[in-house]
Amino acid sequence: MTVTVETCPKCGYVRSGRETNPDWQCPACGVAYRKYAAYLARMEARLAPRSPATGVPGLAGDASLWTLVGANLLTLVLAFVFSWQLYDLMAVYWVQSVIIGVSYVARMLKLESFSTEGFRINNRAVAPTAATKRQTAGFFALHFGFFHVVYLVFIFAETGPGILFELGLVACAVAFGFNHLYSYRYHRELDRQGTPNIGKLMFTPYARIVPMHLTIIFGATMAGGPGLLLFGVLKTAADLVMHVLEHRALRK
């Protein structure tokens, strides 16, 4: 059966009518139009959860969101059970933040089609090339990594290096690792479907570390139970807000 398609749903190539390949196949990227359209339909159903009550997209079916909530709740429960201090809890969230950073580096390096609109390197506009992708991912890794080395120095000064090997922290790290692996795969599918802005992608993770940054600055006034609770609430709220905003932006 002949399939007449003028514009490729994957790469955007517009047929001129002079191509020698079959009508069902894109001359530029080789994708089969019908199969790729069916793939997009499946991913739309998977990536845009719908409320069972209303049938419209909503947060109720967002498994990534609820696994993130679960990981944060597990962390707060263990903090209570093991009587963690503020910097013990910060160590858990430091590990989570490192996992987030690694996932964003991987996403940037895996981008197939992306935008550089409004994004500048050394005050110069850049093209969406493989070199730009590598340079951006490398800069982010160094800059984001530097922040976390500084944070780790503050944490070790209060807890010692052994905190990273405690059973409670390892359990929380596994929970956050599972959540962000799920979220990474989710976002990778959205990245393939659109043209994400690599500049926005690079700056997004920094909002996740604001509570940790504020806690280091004002840590002396937040010691004890109230400080622990405030830090946990701030960090959980930042996680959930950034998750929702990021997913909505990517779906657009």
C-alpha positions in Angstrom: 0.0 0.0 0.0 1.3 3.4 -0.9 1.6 5.9 1.9 1.7 9.6 0.8 3.5 11.7 3.4 5.1 15.1 2.5 6.9 15.9 5.8 8.7 13.4 7.9 7.3 13.2 11.5 10.8 12.5 12.9 13.3 14.8 11.1 11.0 17.2 9.4 12.3 16.5 5.9 9.9 17.7 3.2 9.6 15.5 0.1 10.2 17.2 -3.2 8.7 14.5 -5.4 12.1 13.7 -7.0 13.1 11.1 -4.5 13.8 7.6 -5.6 13.2 5.8 -2.4 9.7 4.4 -1.5 6.9 6.7 -0.6 6.6 5.1 2.8 10.2 6.0 3.8 11.9 9.3 4.6 14.8 10.0 2.2 16.7 11.9 4.9 16.6 9.7 8.0 15.2 6.4 6.6 12.4 6.1 9.0 9.2 4.4 8.0 6.5 7.0 8.2 3.6 4.8 9.4 5.7 2.9 12.0 7.1 6.1 13.4 3.7 7.7 13.6 2.4 4.7 15.5 5.5 4.9 17.8 4.7 8.6 18.5 1.1 7.7 19.4 2.2 5.0 21.8 4.7 7.3 23.5 2.1 10.1 23.8 -0.1 7.7 25.7 2.7 6.6 27.9 4.3 10.0 28.5 1.1 12.0 29.1 -0.6 10.2 32.0 -4.4 10.6 32.2 -6.5 10.9 35.3 -8.8 7.8 35.6 -11.6 10.1 36.8 -11.5 12.7 34.0 -9.6 11.0 31.2 -7.4 14.1 30.8 -3.7 14.4 31.4 -2.8 14.9 35.0 -0.4 14.1 37.8 -2.3 11.1 39.2 -0.8 8.7 36.7 2.7 10.2 36.7 4.7 7.3 38.1 7.9 9.3 38.0 6.4 11.9 40.3 5.1 9.3 42.8 8.4 7.4 42.9 10.1 10.7 43.7 7.6 11.4 46.5 8.2 7.8 47.8 12.0 8.3 47.8 11.7 11.6 49.7 9.3 10.1 52.3 11.6 7.1 52.8 14.5 9.5 53.5 12.5 11.5 56.0 11.3 8.3 57.8 14.8 6.9 58.0 16.0 10.3 59.3 13.5 9.9 62.1 14.2 6.3 62.8 18.0 6.6 62.9 17.9 10.1 64.6 19.9 11.7 61.8 21.4 15.1 62.2 21.1 17.8 59.6 24.3 17.0 57.8 23.4 13.3 57.7 20.3 14.2 55.7 22.3 16.5 53.5 24.6 13.6 52.6 21.5 11.7 51.3 20.4 14.7 49.2 24.0 15.3 48.0 24.0 11.8 46.6 20.6 12.4 44.9 21.9 15.7 43.4 25.0 13.9 42.0 22.7 11.3 40.4 20.7 14.2 38.8 23.8 15.8 37.5 25.0 12.5 35.9 21.6 12.0 34.3 21.7 15.5 32.8 25.1 15.0 31.4 24.0 11.7 29.8 20.8 13.5 28.4 22.9 16.3 26.8 25.3 13.8 25.2 22.4 11.7 23.9 20.6 14.6 22.2 19.8 13.9 18.6 18.1 17.2 17.6 18.3 20.3 19.8 18.0 24.0 19.8 20.6 26.6 20.9 18.2 29.6 20.7 19.3 32.3 23.2 22.3 30.1 24.3 25.8 31.5 24.1 29.3 30.2 24.8 31.9 32.8 25.6 29.3 35.4 24.6 29.0 34.0 21.2 26.0 32.3 19.6 26.6 28.6 18.8 25.1 26.2 16.3 23.4 22.9 17.4 26.4 20.7 16.5 27.9 17.6 18.1 30.8 19.8 19.3 28.4 22.2 21.0 26.7 19.3 22.7 30.0 17.9 24.0 31.3 21.3 25.2 28.1 22.1 27.0 27.9 18.7 28.7 31.6 19.0 29.7 31.2 22.5 31.1 28.1 21.5 33.1 29.9 18.5 34.5 32.8 20.6 35.7 30.7 23.5 37.1 28.0 21.3 38.7 30.7 19.0 40.0 32.7 21.8 41.6 29.6 22.9 43.6 29.2 19.4 44.9 32.9 19.0 45.8 32.4 22.1 48.0 29.2 20.7 49.5 30.9 17.4 50.3 33.7 19.3 52.1 31.1 20.9 54.4 29.3 17.6 54.9 32.5 15.6 55.7 33.5 18.4 58.2 30.4 17.5 60.2 30.0 13.8 59.6 33.2 12.3 58.3 33.6 10.2 55.1 32.0 7.1 56.6 28.6 8.6 56.2 28.5 7.7 52.5 28.7 4.0 53.5 26.0 3.9 56.1 23.1 1.5 55.4 20.4 4.1 55.6 22.1 6.4 53.1 22.7 3.5 50.7 19.0 2.6 50.9 18.0 6.2 50.1 20.5 6.4 47.3 19.1 3.2 45.7 15.6 4.7 45.9 16.6 8.0 44.3 18.7 6.1 41.8 15.7 4.1 40.7 13.5 7.2 40.5 16.0 9.2 38.4 16.7 6.3 36.1 13.0 6.1 35.4 12.8 9.9 34.9 15.9 9.8 32.6 14.3 7.2 30.3 11.1 9.3 30.4 12.9 12.4 29.4 15.0 10.7 26.8 11.9 9.7 24.9 10.6 13.3 25.0 14.0 14.6 23.9 13.8 12.3 20.8 10.3 13.6 19.9 11.2 17.3 20.1 14.1 19.8 19.9 14.9 20.7 23.5 16.9 23.8 24.2 20.3 22.7 25.4 20.8 25.9 27.4 17.6 25.4 29.4 18.5 21.7 29.8 21.9 22.7 31.3 20.5 25.2 33.8 17.5 23.2 35.0 19.3 21.0 37.6 20.6 24.0 39.5 17.2 24.8 41.0 17.4 21.3 42.7 20.4 22.4 44.8 19.0 25.7 46.2 17.8 24.2 49.5 21.2 22.6 50.1 23.0 25.8 49.2 20.8 27.8 51.7 21.3 25.2 54.4 25.1 25.4 54.1 24.9 29.2 54.4 22.4 29.3 57.3 23.3 25.9 58.8 24.3 27.3 62.1 20.8 28.6 62.7 19.1 25.4 61.5 20.7 22.8 63.7 18.5 20.4 65.5 15.0 19.0 64.8 13.4 22.1 63.3 16.3 22.6 61.0 16.2 19.0 59.9 12.4 19.2 59.2 12.7 22.5 57.4 15.5 21.3 55.2 13.6 18.1 54.4 10.5 20.1 53.5 12.4 22.6 51.4 14.3 19.9 49.5 11.1 17.8 48.9 9.2 20.8 47.7 12.0 21.8 45.3 12.0 18.3 43.9 8.3 18.2 43.3 8.0 21.7 41.9 10.9 21.2 39.5 9.6 17.8 38.4 6.2 19.2 37.5 7.6 22.4 35.7 10.2 20.4 33.8 7.8 17.8 32.6 5.2 20.4 31.5 7.9 22.4 29.6 9.2 19.2 27.9 5.7 18.2 26.8 5.2 21.6 25.1 
